[in-house]
Amino acid sequence: MKKKVITCDTLIIGGGQAGLISANILSNLGYETILVEKSPILGGGNSSFQNSFGDTFDYGYHALDYNRSLFTSNFFKSLLDNEINVFNLKRGLLLNNKIIKYAEVPNKWPKDFKITTKKVKDNIDVNIPITKKKLTKIYGKKFTEFIYKKVLYSYPSLIKLKSLGHSEKDLIQQVYPWFFPKILKTKKAKTEFQLYHDKVRNEGNQKIMYPKKGGFSQFMEAIVKNSNPKYLNIFKNAQNMKFHFKDEHVKTVAFNDKIIKAKNIYWCTSLTYLAEMMNINVKKSDATKQEIILGSFTFKDKIQTNYHEILVGDPNCNFNRIGFPKKLSNDTVINTLQVEYYFPKGEFLETSEEWKKIWTKQLKKAGIVEEENKLLEFDFKRYDAGYLNSDSNTKHIKELQKKLNSKSSNIFVPFRGEGPENINRIVPTVFKNVIDKITTQQ
Ligand SMILES: Cc1cc2nc3c(=O)[nH]c(=O)nc-3n(C[C@H](O)[C@H](O)[C@H](O)COP(=O)(O)OP(=O)(O)OC[C@H]3O[C@@H](n4cnc5c(N)ncnc54)[C@H](O)[C@@H]3O)c2cc1C
């Protein structure tokens, strides 16, 4: 069968957050735009689903920090016509089978962590980059060892990155600042990340927004609904995608029964994948895919919890986070929860039935669910989430980004991310980059 050739101004690869916002801007400004998504659903990392009881779960716990970027909050508020709840996030930490309030002061932490903070002065810098020396000075030896030996080791993806040449010093930045007790305010915070975490930890007050109904995917659906269908064509389920390159220039993109020729290609998915196709130096053996597995539970009786989410830093638990979706939707009866676990692809091959048993046992042991509470439904999902790249691959990908800036390239990257990034950073960045791009192009 002969493939149908379609031409357009811009072809967007990837229907996640970055791709959908680009499509929204371009179509509303009258640019002929095509968005191609390989999966059957839009939203990428921000999708939701329902189980047979009609209970809504997201693909991994999701919440949007409110007013972390005013632009992002106002963008979604206007798209959803204020159909959102804004509230203070309650976060817990699960460590050594104990639940502790996030940003709790050291003297309220369980005694077995033995945190010493006597030496802390109010000008101490606990911001990134954090080092073992700095942590020991602030929290004492025992607690620092606990973070390096237990909390870090509860993240199989971080351990893989260590084996791929990343330093322990870099990896600890990803655990920090979640798993540390509250201490005095720092004075040296400068970046958006530092300032935000400083504020959250010190004020213990993190406001978030969440759609009133339908889960986190409502944010994504609202972007699509508010795009201009006259100028936007979306193709989901794109199979057998083939990119025809001339150096850094994409001549055509073929999938299903179509060939697309576009002046501009907006790359809104993994850069590792692009680098592989363009034969940039990235070594396949140095790029491990990361998997996420999700267990979504509906129980018969109420689950007693004060928290919207619990972060888990315990190598005896095969999950990194527990989320309570009904709490986020402001329901009165909380009988659902979701666990999520990240690891290098292929590291855990247990079946859905096996995970159900493992997780149920671990949740009961940690006292999250009472022994006699009956499980009514369990849903298991497994999906790929980005790449774990070696240190040298990370450098090659940066080189790729430089190549894409050359005049001969028609590939544009509205947001340069390789893993889960905070949406408050994605939204304004995509807007800025797309507007800059279209105002400077001929
Ligand atoms: C479990 C989890 C929890 C998170 N929680 C939060 C949170 O609470 N708050 C927050 O702010 N952020 C959160 N994030 C981060 C946020 O969801 C992501 O940073 C955001 O989705 C990234 O958007 P993106 O468009 O760059 O990439 P993605 O969402 O990954 O979208 C990329 C899209 O491209 C598609 N694609 C891939 N290859 C191709 C191809 N060859 N052709 C066509 N399409 C392709 C994919 O199917 C996908 O739809 C979370 C992420 C995860 C994974």
The ligand as a Tripos MOL2 file, in Angstrom:
@<TRIPOS>MOLECULE
LIG
   53    58     1     0     0
SMALL
NO_CHARGES

@<TRIPOS>ATOM
      1 C1          5.5440    8.4620   38.1400 C.3       1 LIG1
      2 C2          5.7000    9.9340   37.8850 C.ar      1 LIG1
      3 C3          5.2220   10.8530   38.8000 C.ar      1 LIG1
      4 C4          5.3660   12.2280   38.5810 C.ar      1 LIG1
      5 N1          4.8680   13.1150   39.4580 N.ar      1 LIG1
      6 C5          4.9270   14.4440   39.2110 C.ar      1 LIG1
      7 C6          4.3460   15.3710   40.1080 C.ar      1 LIG1
      8 O1          3.7660   14.9900   41.1210 O.2       1 LIG1
      9 N2          4.4400   16.6900   39.8380 N.ar      1 LIG1
     10 C7          5.1040   17.1420   38.7110 C.ar      1 LIG1
     11 O2          5.1720   18.3670   38.5170 O.2       1 LIG1
     12 N3          5.6850   16.2800   37.8450 N.ar      1 LIG1
     13 C8          5.5930   14.9480   38.0650 C.ar      1 LIG1
     14 N4          6.1560   14.0570   37.1920 N.ar      1 LIG1
     15 C9          6.9090   14.5830   36.0630 C.3       1 LIG1
     16 C10         6.0780   14.8770   34.8530 C.3       1 LIG1
     17 O3          5.0240   13.9600   34.7170 O.3       1 LIG1
     18 C11         6.9860   14.7570   33.6370 C.3       1 LIG1
     19 O4          8.1260   15.5060   33.8380 O.3       1 LIG1
     20 C12         6.3140   15.2270   32.3810 C.3       1 LIG1
     21 O5          5.2880   14.3310   32.0520 O.3       1 LIG1
     22 C13         7.3150   15.2790   31.2370 C.3       1 LIG1
     23 O6          6.6380   15.6430   30.0760 O.3       1 LIG1
     24 P1          7.2630   15.3750   28.6770 P.3       1 LIG1
     25 O7          6.2950   15.8310   27.6690 O.co2     1 LIG1
     26 O8          8.6310   16.0050   28.6240 O.co2     1 LIG1
     27 O9          7.5410   13.7970   28.5790 O.3       1 LIG1
     28 P2          6.5290   12.5800   28.6640 P.3       1 LIG1
     29 O10         5.4120   12.8240   29.5850 O.co2     1 LIG1
     30 O11         7.4130   11.3900   28.9080 O.co2     1 LIG1
     31 O12         5.9370   12.4710   27.2090 O.3       1 LIG1
     32 C14         6.6250   11.9540   26.1080 C.3       1 LIG1
     33 C15         5.5970   11.3530   25.1640 C.3       1 LIG1
     34 O13         6.2530   10.9530   23.9670 O.3       1 LIG1
     35 C16         5.7410    9.7000   23.5570 C.3       1 LIG1
     36 N5          6.7300    9.0760   22.6690 N.ar      1 LIG1
     37 C17         7.8800    8.4480   23.0190 C.ar      1 LIG1
     38 N6          8.5540    8.0560   21.9090 N.ar      1 LIG1
     39 C18         7.7910    8.4460   20.8500 C.ar      1 LIG1
     40 C19         7.9220    8.3170   19.4410 C.ar      1 LIG1
     41 N7          8.9470    7.6930   18.8840 N.pl3     1 LIG1
     42 N8          6.9790    8.8330   18.6760 N.ar      1 LIG1
     43 C20         5.9090    9.4560   19.2060 C.ar      1 LIG1
     44 N9          5.7160    9.5860   20.5130 N.ar      1 LIG1
     45 C21         6.6470    9.1030   21.3360 C.ar      1 LIG1
     46 C22         5.4760    8.9750   24.8490 C.3       1 LIG1
     47 O14         4.5510    7.9130   24.6800 O.3       1 LIG1
     48 C23         4.8960   10.1160   25.7160 C.3       1 LIG1
     49 O15         3.5140   10.2500   25.5610 O.3       1 LIG1
     50 C24         6.0180   12.6790   37.3930 C.ar      1 LIG1
     51 C25         6.4970   11.7370   36.4730 C.ar      1 LIG1
     52 C26         6.3380   10.3960   36.6960 C.ar      1 LIG1
     53 C27         6.8510    9.4160   35.6540 C.3       1 LIG1
@<TRIPOS>BOND
     1     1     2 1
     2     2     3 ar
     3     2    52 ar
     4     3     4 ar
     5     4     5 ar
     6     4    50 ar
     7     5     6 ar
     8     6     7 ar
     9     6    13 1
    10     7     8 2
    11     7     9 ar
    12     9    10 ar
    13    10    11 2
    14    10    12 ar
    15    12    13 ar
    16    13    14 ar
    17    14    15 1
    18    14    50 ar
    19    15    16 1
    20    16    17 1
    21    16    18 1
    22    18    19 1
    23    18    20 1
    24    20    21 1
    25    20    22 1
    26    22    23 1
    27    23    24 1
    28    24    25 2
    29    24    26 1
    30    24    27 1
    31    27    28 1
    32    28    29 2
    33    28    30 1
    34    28    31 1
    35    31    32 1
    36    32    33 1
    37    33    34 1
    38    33    48 1
    39    34    35 1
    40    35    36 1
    41    35    46 1
    42    36    37 ar
    43    36    45 ar
    44    37    38 ar
    45    38    39 ar
    46    39    40 ar
    47    39    45 ar
    48    40    41 1
    49    40    42 ar
    50    42    43 ar
    51    43    44 ar
    52    44    45 ar
    53    46    47 1
    54    46    48 1
    55    48    49 1
    56    50    51 ar
    57    51    52 ar
    58    52    53 1
@<TRIPOS>SUBSTRUCTURE
     1 LIG1         1 GROUP 0 **** ****
